[in-house]
Amino acid sequence: AGTSSEGLVNINTADVAQLCTLPGIGEKRANDIITYREENGFFQTCEDIMCVPGIKSGLYEEICDRITVK
């Protein structure tokens, strides 16, 4: 459920294991993404992942072509 037909990781539905397939995302950061999602609702855009503590533009540039919110 966390990956789309294009093989992208849906940051709104992915679990820890799916998030950990992204470069630079380990278990702690994956849990941070899920916690943020639970507290703030679904991400509206892929860029919104940079609102998660510890995820800056450099990491976003590495994963932006591998994530989706749809």
The first five atom37 places (N, CA, C, CB, O) and aatype in JSON, in Angstrom:
{
  "aatype": [0, 7, 16, 15, 15, 6, 7, 10, 19, 2, 9, 2, 16, 0, 3, 19, 0, 5, 10, 4, 16, 10, 14, 7, 9, 7, 6, 11, 1, 0, 2, 3, 9, 9, 16, 18, 1, 6, 6, 2, 7, 13, 13, 5, 16, 4, 6, 3, 9, 12, 4, 19, 14, 7, 9, 11, 15, 7, 10, 18, 6, 6, 9, 4, 3, 1, 9, 16, 19, 11],
  "atom_mask": [
    [1, 1, 1, 1, 1],
    [1, 1, 1, 0, 1],
    [1, 1, 1, 1, 1],
    [1, 1, 1, 1, 1],
    [1, 1, 1, 1, 1],
    [1, 1, 1, 1, 1],
    [1, 1, 1, 0, 1],
    [1, 1, 1, 1, 1],
    [1, 1, 1, 1, 1],
    [1, 1, 1, 1, 1],
    [1, 1, 1, 1, 1],
    [1, 1, 1, 1, 1],
    [1, 1, 1, 1, 1],
    [1, 1, 1, 1, 1],
    [1, 1, 1, 1, 1],
    [1, 1, 1, 1, 1],
    [1, 1, 1, 1, 1],
    [1, 1, 1, 1, 1],
    [1, 1, 1, 1, 1],
    [1, 1, 1, 1, 1],
    [1, 1, 1, 1, 1],
    [1, 1, 1, 1, 1],
    [1, 1, 1, 1, 1],
    [1, 1, 1, 0, 1],
    [1, 1, 1, 1, 1],
    [1, 1, 1, 0, 1],
    [1, 1, 1, 1, 1],
    [1, 1, 1, 1, 1],
    [1, 1, 1, 1, 1],
    [1, 1, 1, 1, 1],
    [1, 1, 1, 1, 1],
    [1, 1, 1, 1, 1],
    [1, 1, 1, 1, 1],
    [1, 1, 1, 1, 1],
    [1, 1, 1, 1, 1],
    [1, 1, 1, 1, 1],
    [1, 1, 1, 1, 1],
    [1, 1, 1, 1, 1],
    [1, 1, 1, 1, 1],
    [1, 1, 1, 1, 1],
    [1, 1, 1, 0, 1],
    [1, 1, 1, 1, 1],
    [1, 1, 1, 1, 1],
    [1, 1, 1, 1, 1],
    [1, 1, 1, 1, 1],
    [1, 1, 1, 1, 1],
    [1, 1, 1, 1, 1],
    [1, 1, 1, 1, 1],
    [1, 1, 1, 1, 1],
    [1, 1, 1, 1, 1],
    [1, 1, 1, 1, 1],
    [1, 1, 1, 1, 1],
    [1, 1, 1, 1, 1],
    [1, 1, 1, 0, 1],
    [1, 1, 1, 1, 1],
    [1, 1, 1, 1, 1],
    [1, 1, 1, 1, 1],
    [1, 1, 1, 0, 1],
    [1, 1, 1, 1, 1],
    [1, 1, 1, 1, 1],
    [1, 1, 1, 1, 1],
    [1, 1, 1, 1, 1],
    [1, 1, 1, 1, 1],
    [1, 1, 1, 1, 1],
    [1, 1, 1, 1, 1],
    [1, 1, 1, 1, 1],
    [1, 1, 1, 1, 1],
    [1, 1, 1, 1, 1],
    [1, 1, 1, 1, 1],
    [1, 1, 1, 1, 1]
  ],
  "atom_positions": [
    [[0.83, -1.21, 0.0], [0.0, 0.0, 0.0], [0.86, 1.25, 0.0], [-0.93, 0.01, 1.21], [0.39, 2.33, -0.38]],
    [[2.11, 1.13, 0.42], [2.95, 2.3, 0.52], [3.72, 2.64, -0.73], [0.0, 0.0, 0.0], [4.43, 3.65, -0.78]],
    [[3.61, 1.79, -1.78], [4.3, 2.1, -3.02], [3.28, 2.22, -4.15], [5.37, 1.03, -3.35], [2.27, 1.51, -4.16]],
    [[3.56, 3.1, -5.09], [2.65, 3.32, -6.21], [3.06, 2.43, -7.37], [2.65, 4.81, -6.64], [4.05, 1.7, -7.31]],
    [[2.26, 2.5, -8.44], [2.54, 1.67, -9.61], [3.89, 2.03, -10.24], [1.42, 1.81, -10.64], [4.5, 1.19, -10.9]],
    [[4.35, 3.25, -10.04], [5.64, 3.66, -10.58], [6.8, 3.26, -9.67], [5.66, 5.16, -10.81], [7.96, 3.55, -9.96]],
    [[6.47, 2.59, -8.56], [7.51, 2.19, -7.63], [7.91, 3.3, -6.67], [0.0, 0.0, 0.0], [8.91, 3.19, -5.97]],
    [[7.14, 4.38, -6.64], [7.42, 5.48, -5.73], [6.9, 5.14, -4.35], [6.79, 6.8, -6.24], [5.92, 4.4, -4.21]],
    [[7.55, 5.67, -3.32], [7.11, 5.46, -1.95], [6.12, 6.57, -1.6], [8.32, 5.45, -0.95], [6.45, 7.75, -1.67]],
    [[4.91, 6.18, -1.22], [3.9, 7.16, -0.83], [4.14, 7.52, 0.63], [2.45, 6.6, -1.04], [3.91, 6.71, 1.53]],
    [[4.6, 8.75, 0.87], [4.96, 9.16, 2.23], [3.73, 9.33, 3.12], [5.74, 10.46, 2.18], [3.88, 9.52, 4.33]],
    [[2.53, 9.26, 2.55], [1.31, 9.32, 3.35], [0.84, 7.96, 3.84], [0.21, 9.97, 2.56], [0.07, 7.87, 4.8]],
    [[1.3, 6.88, 3.19], [0.8, 5.56, 3.56], [1.92, 4.55, 3.86], [-0.06, 5.02, 2.44], [1.65, 3.47, 4.39]],
    [[3.15, 4.9, 3.54], [4.25, 3.94, 3.7], [4.51, 3.64, 5.18], [5.53, 4.49, 3.05], [4.37, 4.51, 6.04]],
    [[4.9, 2.4, 5.45], [5.29, 2.03, 6.8], [6.81, 2.22, 6.95], [4.88, 0.56, 7.12], [7.48, 2.65, 6.01]],
    [[7.32, 1.91, 8.13], [8.74, 2.13, 8.41], [9.61, 1.4, 7.39], [9.08, 1.66, 9.83], [10.57, 1.99, 6.87]],
    [[9.31, 0.15, 7.1], [10.14, -0.63, 6.18], [10.19, 0.0, 4.79], [9.61, -2.07, 6.08], [11.24, 0.04, 4.16]],
    [[9.05, 0.5, 4.32], [9.01, 1.12, 2.99], [9.77, 2.45, 3.0], [7.55, 1.35, 2.55], [10.49, 2.76, 2.04]],
    [[9.61, 3.23, 4.06], [10.33, 4.5, 4.14], [11.83, 4.27, 4.21], [9.87, 5.31, 5.37], [12.61, 5.07, 3.68]],
    [[12.25, 3.19, 4.84], [13.68, 2.89, 4.97], [14.33, 2.51, 3.64], [13.89, 1.77, 5.97], [15.56, 2.44, 3.56]],
    [[13.53, 2.25, 2.61], [14.11, 1.96, 1.29], [14.62, 3.23, 0.62], [13.07, 1.27, 0.39], [15.33, 3.16, -0.38]],
    [[14.26, 4.39, 1.16], [14.71, 5.66, 0.58], [16.12, 5.98, 1.04], [13.75, 6.8, 0.97], [16.48, 5.7, 2.18]],
    [[16.94, 6.56, 0.16], [18.3, 6.92, 0.56], [18.28, 7.93, 1.69], [19.09, 7.47, -0.64], [17.55, 8.92, 1.64]],
    [[19.08, 7.7, 2.7], [19.19, 8.64, 3.8], [18.1, 8.53, 4.85], [0.0, 0.0, 0.0], [18.12, 9.27, 5.84]],
    [[17.15, 7.63, 4.65], [16.08, 7.45, 5.63], [16.32, 6.14, 6.38], [14.67, 7.44, 4.93], [16.23, 5.06, 5.81]],
    [[16.61, 6.27, 7.65], [16.77, 5.11, 8.5], [15.53, 4.93, 9.36], [0.0, 0.0, 0.0], [14.53, 5.62, 9.18]],
    [[15.61, 3.99, 10.3], [14.44, 3.67, 11.11], [13.96, 4.87, 11.93], [14.74, 2.51, 12.02], [12.76, 5.11, 12.03]],
    [[14.9, 5.61, 12.52], [14.5, 6.75, 13.35], [13.8, 7.82, 12.51], [15.71, 7.35, 14.06], [12.75, 8.34, 12.9]],
    [[14.38, 8.14, 11.37], [13.77, 9.17, 10.53], [12.44, 8.7, 9.95], [14.73, 9.56, 9.39], [11.51, 9.49, 9.81]],
    [[12.35, 7.41, 9.63], [11.08, 6.86, 9.15], [10.01, 7.01, 10.23], [11.24, 5.38, 8.75], [8.87, 7.4, 9.93]],
    [[10.36, 6.72, 11.47], [9.42, 6.9, 12.57], [9.05, 8.36, 12.75], [9.99, 6.34, 13.86], [7.91, 8.67, 13.07]],
    [[10.02, 9.27, 12.55], [9.73, 10.7, 12.64], [8.71, 11.12, 11.58], [11.03, 11.52, 12.47], [7.81, 11.92, 11.85]],
    [[8.85, 10.56, 10.37], [7.89, 10.87, 9.29], [6.49, 10.4, 9.68], [8.33, 10.19, 7.96], [5.52, 11.14, 9.51]],
    [[6.39, 9.18, 10.2], [5.09, 8.63, 10.58], [4.49, 9.42, 11.74], [5.23, 7.15, 10.97], [3.29, 9.7, 11.75]],
    [[5.32, 9.78, 12.72], [4.83, 10.59, 13.85], [4.31, 11.93, 13.36], [5.94, 10.79, 14.89], [3.25, 12.39, 13.79]],
    [[5.07, 12.57, 12.47], [4.64, 13.86, 11.93], [3.3, 13.72, 11.22], [5.7, 14.43, 10.95], [2.4, 14.55, 11.39]],
    [[3.17, 12.66, 10.43], [1.95, 12.4, 9.66], [0.76, 12.19, 10.6], [2.14, 11.17, 8.76], [-0.33, 12.69, 10.34]],
    [[0.98, 11.45, 11.7], [-0.1, 11.18, 12.65], [-0.52, 12.45, 13.38], [0.33, 10.12, 13.66], [-1.7, 12.63, 13.69]],
    [[0.43, 13.34, 13.64], [0.14, 14.56, 14.39], [-0.4, 15.68, 13.51], [1.38, 15.04, 15.11], [-1.18, 16.52, 13.98]],
    [[-0.01, 15.7, 12.25], [-0.33, 16.84, 11.38], [-1.2, 16.49, 10.18], [0.93, 17.46, 10.89], [-1.58, 17.37, 9.41]],
    [[-1.52, 15.22, 10.01], [-2.31, 14.81, 8.85], [-1.41, 14.51, 7.66], [0.0, 0.0, 0.0], [-0.19, 14.61, 7.73]],
    [[-2.04, 14.14, 6.57], [-1.29, 13.74, 5.37], [-0.49, 14.9, 4.81], [-2.24, 13.21, 4.31], [-0.87, 16.07, 4.94]],
    [[0.63, 14.56, 4.18], [1.42, 15.54, 3.45], [0.63, 15.95, 2.21], [2.83, 14.96, 3.06], [0.08, 15.1, 1.51]],
    [[0.57, 17.25, 1.94], [-0.14, 17.74, 0.76], [0.74, 17.7, -0.48], [-0.63, 19.16, 1.0], [0.26, 17.45, -1.59]],
    [[2.03, 17.93, -0.29], [2.99, 17.89, -1.4], [4.23, 17.12, -0.93], [3.38, 19.34, -1.88], [4.45, 16.95, 0.27]],
    [[5.02, 16.66, -1.87], [6.26, 15.97, -1.51], [7.18, 16.9, -0.72], [6.99, 15.45, -2.78], [7.89, 16.45, 0.18]],
    [[7.16, 18.19, -1.06], [8.02, 19.15, -0.37], [7.71, 19.23, 1.12], [7.87, 20.52, -0.99], [8.58, 19.57, 1.92]],
    [[6.48, 18.91, 1.49], [6.07, 18.99, 2.9], [6.89, 18.07, 3.8], [4.6, 18.65, 3.04], [6.92, 18.26, 5.02]],
    [[7.55, 17.07, 3.22], [8.36, 16.17, 4.04], [9.5, 16.94, 4.72], [8.94, 15.02, 3.19], [10.05, 16.49, 5.72]],
    [[9.84, 18.11, 4.17], [10.89, 18.92, 4.79], [10.41, 19.58, 6.09], [11.38, 19.99, 3.81], [11.22, 20.18, 6.81]],
    [[9.12, 19.49, 6.4], [8.61, 19.97, 7.69], [8.96, 19.0, 8.82], [7.09, 20.18, 7.63], [8.91, 19.36, 9.99]],
    [[9.31, 17.76, 8.45], [9.69, 16.76, 9.45], [11.07, 17.12, 9.99], [9.68, 15.32, 8.84], [11.99, 17.34, 9.21]],
    [[11.22, 17.16, 11.32], [12.53, 17.49, 11.89], [13.62, 16.55, 11.36], [12.48, 17.43, 13.42], [13.43, 15.34, 11.33]],
    [[14.75, 17.13, 10.95], [15.86, 16.33, 10.47], [15.89, 16.12, 8.97], [0.0, 0.0, 0.0], [16.87, 15.62, 8.43]],
    [[14.82, 16.49, 8.28], [14.81, 16.34, 6.83], [14.95, 17.72, 6.21], [13.49, 15.63, 6.33], [14.03, 18.54, 6.25]],
    [[16.1, 17.96, 5.64], [16.42, 19.26, 5.05], [16.42, 19.14, 3.53], [17.8, 19.77, 5.56], [16.19, 18.07, 2.97]],
    [[16.68, 20.26, 2.88], [16.59, 20.29, 1.42], [17.58, 19.32, 0.76], [16.85, 21.69, 0.92], [17.27, 18.76, -0.29]],
    [[18.76, 19.13, 1.36], [19.73, 18.21, 0.76], [19.21, 16.79, 0.69], [0.0, 0.0, 0.0], [19.34, 16.12, -0.34]],
    [[18.61, 16.33, 1.78], [18.02, 14.99, 1.79], [16.81, 14.93, 0.86], [17.62, 14.57, 3.22], [16.61, 13.95, 0.15]],
    [[16.02, 15.98, 0.88], [14.86, 16.03, -0.01], [15.28, 15.87, -1.46], [14.09, 17.34, 0.17], [14.64, 15.15, -2.23]],
    [[16.36, 16.55, -1.85], [16.85, 16.44, -3.23], [17.2, 14.99, -3.58], [18.09, 17.33, -3.44], [17.03, 14.57, -4.73]],
    [[17.69, 14.22, -2.6], [18.04, 12.82, -2.85], [16.82, 11.93, -3.04], [18.88, 12.29, -1.7], [16.87, 10.96, -3.8]],
    [[15.72, 12.27, -2.36], [14.56, 11.37, -2.37], [13.37, 11.89, -3.18], [14.13, 11.1, -0.97], [12.4, 11.15, -3.38]],
    [[13.42, 13.14, -3.63], [12.23, 13.75, -4.24], [11.72, 12.99, -5.46], [12.55, 15.18, -4.64], [10.51, 12.99, -5.73]],
    [[12.6, 12.35, -6.2], [12.14, 11.62, -7.39], [11.73, 10.19, -7.05], [13.24, 11.6, -8.45], [11.42, 9.4, -7.94]],
    [[11.71, 9.86, -5.75], [11.34, 8.5, -5.34], [10.13, 8.48, -4.42], [12.5, 7.83, -4.65], [9.73, 7.43, -3.93]],
    [[9.55, 9.67, -4.17], [8.4, 9.74, -3.27], [7.19, 10.36, -3.96], [8.75, 10.54, -2.02], [7.32, 11.07, -4.95]],
    [[6.01, 10.07, -3.42], [4.76, 10.63, -3.91], [3.84, 10.83, -2.72], [4.11, 9.71, -4.99], [4.06, 10.26, -1.65]],
    [[2.8, 11.65, -2.91], [1.78, 11.83, -1.86], [0.43, 11.31, -2.31], [1.67, 13.31, -1.46], [-0.55, 11.42, -1.57]],
    [[0.36, 10.74, -3.51], [-0.91, 10.27, -4.07], [-1.08, 8.77, -3.88], [-1.01, 10.63, -5.55], [-2.1, 8.2, -4.29]]
  ]
}
